[in-house]
Amino acid sequence: MNVSKPPVRQARGDATRRAILDAAETIFAEMGYAAARLEDVAQAVGIRRPSIVYHFPGKQELYDAVEADIFTSMHAFVVERTDNVSDPMARLLGLLDAWLDFLVARPAAARIIQRLTADVGPRGDDPVRFSETALRDIEAIIAAGVAEGAFRPITATEILNGVASGSLFYVCNGRQLGAARTYDAADPAELGRYRALLHRLARAAVQPEAG
């Protein structure tokens, strides 16, 4: 016999799980994996620690769920912006815009991704367990552009390190460069200037060399 949860109870459980993920994203971003505690997350949500363990057996499982949610959502942004676009440059700019807009909307996610480059603890020997989808997204676009002759021979890693990663610093540095250099990454004018720079850098990076 197939027994399912009543709809109201299921909805309440889903809402609690979402609240836990949202709170955990902020706490992992601010404190890092090692320092964050399930008790911190429980306090932020307004529940007790056993309620978290009901959904996530431990801190590693909760962190894994947060990271999986970040990269699944980021991939959805990319698909939405590039799925029906055929021009290689438009696809590349669409991906970069998707990443930028996602990170601006979820600055805690930006800080977690930035932490991943320095903190090997949470991921151990599998650093791309959840970020693999993002890497494949940019690899597919760069490889197609190179194959079509629209881009010069260049790797996705070069674009990732030289162009795309700047969006992380743009989002995370708004309050990190001293009072005289404070800015709001979500401010339309500020964001517009950075987006224009991002596009110029991307175009310059992949532009075929003149024969």
Backbone torsions as a table, in degrees:
resi	resn	phi	psi	omega
1	MET	NA	130.9	-178.9
2	ASN	-89.2	110.8	-179.0
3	VAL	-107.1	121.9	179.3
4	SER	-113.9	159.9	179.0
5	LYS	-71.3	146.0	173.9
6	PRO	-57.5	145.1	-176.7
7	PRO	-54.1	-41.6	-177.4
8	VAL	-65.4	-44.1	178.9
9	ARG	-64.4	-41.2	178.7
10	GLN	-62.1	-44.4	-179.7
11	ALA	-62.8	-40.3	179.0
12	ARG	-65.2	-40.7	178.4
13	GLY	-65.1	-41.1	177.9
14	ASP	-63.2	-41.0	179.8
15	ALA	-64.6	-40.4	178.3
16	THR	-64.9	-43.6	179.0
17	ARG	-61.1	-41.1	178.9
18	ARG	-65.1	-41.4	179.0
19	ALA	-63.5	-38.8	177.6
20	ILE	-63.6	-45.8	179.6
21	LEU	-61.2	-44.0	-178.8
22	ASP	-63.4	-44.7	179.7
23	ALA	-66.4	-41.4	-179.1
24	ALA	-64.6	-37.2	178.4
25	GLU	-59.0	-45.1	180.0
26	THR	-65.6	-43.9	-176.2
27	ILE	-70.5	-42.3	176.5
28	PHE	-63.5	-35.8	179.2
29	ALA	-66.4	-42.2	-175.8
30	GLU	-79.5	-38.2	-171.5
31	MET	-104.8	-20.0	-172.8
32	GLY	84.5	162.0	-175.4
33	TYR	-62.7	-47.4	-172.8
34	ALA	-62.6	-41.3	-175.0
35	ALA	-83.0	-25.1	-176.9
36	ALA	-68.2	144.9	179.6
37	ARG	-127.3	151.7	176.0
38	LEU	-60.3	-31.8	178.0
39	GLU	-62.9	-34.9	177.8
40	ASP	-64.7	-41.9	179.8
41	VAL	-66.8	-44.8	179.7
42	ALA	-59.0	-43.0	179.7
43	GLN	-63.7	-40.2	-179.6
44	ALA	-65.3	-35.4	-178.8
45	VAL	-81.4	-27.6	-176.1
46	GLY	88.8	32.7	178.6
47	ILE	-129.5	177.3	177.2
48	ARG	-94.8	158.5	-177.9
49	ARG	-54.6	-41.8	179.5
50	PRO	-58.4	-27.2	178.5
51	SER	-67.6	-32.8	175.9
52	ILE	-70.5	-44.3	-178.2
53	VAL	-62.6	-26.7	176.1
54	TYR	-61.1	-37.9	-178.5
55	HIS	-92.8	-34.9	-176.2
56	PHE	-136.0	114.1	-172.5
57	PRO	-57.5	-29.3	-177.6
58	GLY	-159.5	-179.1	-177.0
59	LYS	-64.2	-39.9	179.9
60	GLN	-62.1	-43.1	179.9
61	GLU	-64.9	-37.1	177.7
62	LEU	-67.8	-44.1	178.4
63	TYR	-61.7	-43.2	178.5
64	ASP	-58.0	-42.6	-179.2
65	ALA	-65.6	-38.4	177.8
66	VAL	-63.7	-48.5	-178.4
67	GLU	-65.1	-40.7	177.7
68	ALA	-60.9	-41.5	179.7
69	ASP	-64.2	-40.8	179.8
70	ILE	-60.1	-52.4	-173.5
71	PHE	-76.4	-27.6	173.1
72	THR	-65.7	-43.4	179.5
73	SER	-67.6	-39.6	178.6
74	MET	-62.5	-42.6	178.0
75	HIS	-61.7	-39.9	178.7
76	ALA	-61.8	-38.3	176.3
77	PHE	-61.0	-43.7	-178.5
78	VAL	-64.7	-45.1	179.4
79	VAL	-59.7	-43.2	-179.6
80	GLU	-61.4	-37.3	-176.4
81	ARG	-85.9	-21.1	-170.7
82	THR	-124.1	-9.7	-169.9
83	ASP	-58.3	-39.2	-177.1
84	ASN	-108.0	22.5	-179.3
85	VAL	-107.2	129.0	-177.4
86	SER	-104.5	-29.2	-178.5
87	ASP	-65.8	126.5	-175.6
88	PRO	-57.0	-44.3	-179.1
89	MET	-66.8	-40.8	178.1
90	ALA	-63.1	-36.5	177.8
91	ARG	-66.8	-42.6	179.2
92	LEU	-63.9	-46.3	179.3
93	LEU	-65.7	-34.4	177.4
94	GLY	-63.8	-41.5	177.3
95	LEU	-64.9	-45.9	-179.6
96	LEU	-63.1	-39.7	176.7
97	ASP	-64.9	-40.5	179.6
98	ALA	-62.5	-46.6	177.8
99	TRP	-61.3	-45.6	-178.9
100	LEU	-61.5	-49.3	-177.8
101	ASP	-65.0	-36.9	177.4
102	PHE	-62.8	-46.4	-177.2
103	LEU	-68.7	-36.3	177.1
104	VAL	-64.2	-40.5	-179.5
105	ALA	-72.9	-26.7	-178.5
106	ARG	-129.6	72.3	-176.7
107	PRO	-60.5	-29.1	176.7
108	ALA	-64.5	-37.5	176.9
109	ALA	-63.5	-39.5	177.9
110	ALA	-59.9	-42.1	-178.3
111	ARG	-69.9	-36.2	176.8
112	ILE	-64.0	-44.2	178.8
113	ILE	-63.1	-40.2	177.9
114	GLN	-63.5	-39.0	178.2
115	ARG	-64.7	-31.4	-178.4
116	LEU	-60.3	-28.7	-178.9
117	THR	-74.8	-17.4	-176.9
118	ALA	-116.8	-27.8	-174.4
119	ASP	-105.7	104.3	-177.0
120	VAL	-84.4	-8.4	-175.6
121	GLY	-57.2	-53.2	-175.0
122	PRO	-62.5	-33.2	-173.9
123	ARG	-100.8	-17.0	179.0
124	GLY	59.6	-125.9	-176.1
125	ASP	-94.1	12.9	179.3
126	ASP	-130.4	68.6	-172.9
127	PRO	-66.4	-18.9	-177.3
128	VAL	-110.9	24.5	-177.9
129	ARG	-53.7	-41.6	-178.6
130	PHE	-109.9	-24.7	-178.6
131	SER	-82.1	-3.7	-178.9
132	GLU	-55.3	-36.6	-179.3
133	THR	-63.2	-40.7	179.2
134	ALA	-65.6	-41.0	179.1
135	LEU	-64.7	-40.0	178.8
136	ARG	-67.6	-34.7	178.4
137	ASP	-59.3	-50.2	-177.2
138	ILE	-73.6	-34.0	177.8
139	GLU	-62.7	-41.5	-179.2
140	ALA	-63.8	-41.9	-177.9
141	ILE	-69.1	-43.8	179.8
142	ILE	-66.7	-43.9	-179.5
143	ALA	-61.2	-41.1	179.0
144	ALA	-66.0	-41.4	179.8
145	GLY	-64.3	-40.3	177.8
146	VAL	-67.4	-43.4	-178.4
147	ALA	-62.3	-35.1	-179.8
148	GLU	-81.8	-8.3	-178.0
149	GLY	82.2	5.7	179.2
150	ALA	-77.6	-26.9	178.0
151	PHE	-115.1	149.8	171.4
152	ARG	-69.4	162.5	177.6
153	PRO	-60.4	111.2	-177.4
154	ILE	-152.8	151.0	-178.9
155	THR	-97.7	157.7	176.8
156	ALA	-63.4	-32.8	179.2
157	THR	-62.8	-38.4	177.6
158	GLU	-63.7	-42.2	178.3
159	ILE	-68.5	-38.3	179.3
160	LEU	-62.4	-47.5	-177.1
161	ASN	-77.0	-36.8	-173.1
162	GLY	-91.0	-22.0	-175.2
163	VAL	-126.3	-62.0	-170.1
164	ALA	-63.7	-36.8	-176.4
165	SER	-64.3	-19.7	178.5
166	GLY	-59.5	-28.0	179.6
167	SER	-64.1	-33.2	176.5
168	LEU	-62.4	-45.9	-179.6
169	PHE	-67.9	-37.7	177.8
170	TYR	-58.0	-45.6	-178.1
171	VAL	-72.5	-42.5	-172.9
172	CYS	-81.1	-21.0	-173.1
173	ASN	-90.2	2.4	-175.9
174	GLY	-56.8	-29.8	179.8
175	ARG	-122.0	14.0	-172.0
176	GLN	-109.7	3.2	-173.8
177	LEU	-113.4	16.0	-179.1
178	GLY	97.0	155.3	-174.2
179	ALA	-59.0	-34.2	-177.3
180	ALA	-73.4	-13.5	-177.0
181	ARG	-117.9	17.6	-179.2
182	THR	-69.0	141.0	176.1
183	TYR	-149.8	163.3	178.0
184	ASP	-104.1	111.0	-176.7
185	ALA	-61.8	-24.2	-178.7
186	ALA	-89.4	-6.2	178.5
187	ASP	-62.0	127.0	-174.8
188	PRO	-54.4	-41.6	-179.2
189	ALA	-67.9	-44.6	179.3
190	GLU	-63.2	-45.2	-179.6
191	LEU	-64.9	-39.2	179.1
192	GLY	-62.7	-41.1	178.8
193	ARG	-65.8	-41.7	-179.3
194	TYR	-68.5	-40.2	179.6
195	ARG	-60.7	-41.2	178.8
196	ALA	-62.6	-41.6	177.1
197	LEU	-63.8	-44.0	179.3
198	LEU	-58.2	-42.5	179.5
199	HIS	-66.2	-41.8	179.1
200	ARG	-62.9	-42.7	179.2
201	LEU	-63.7	-41.7	180.0
202	ALA	-64.4	-45.4	179.7
203	ARG	-61.7	-44.1	-179.5
204	ALA	-65.6	-35.8	-176.4
205	ALA	-69.0	-35.4	-174.6
206	VAL	-104.1	-6.8	-176.5
207	GLN	-59.1	127.7	178.4
208	PRO	-60.9	143.0	179.2
209	GLU	-72.2	142.6	-179.4
210	ALA	-65.5	135.1	178.9
211	GLY	-83.6	NA	NA
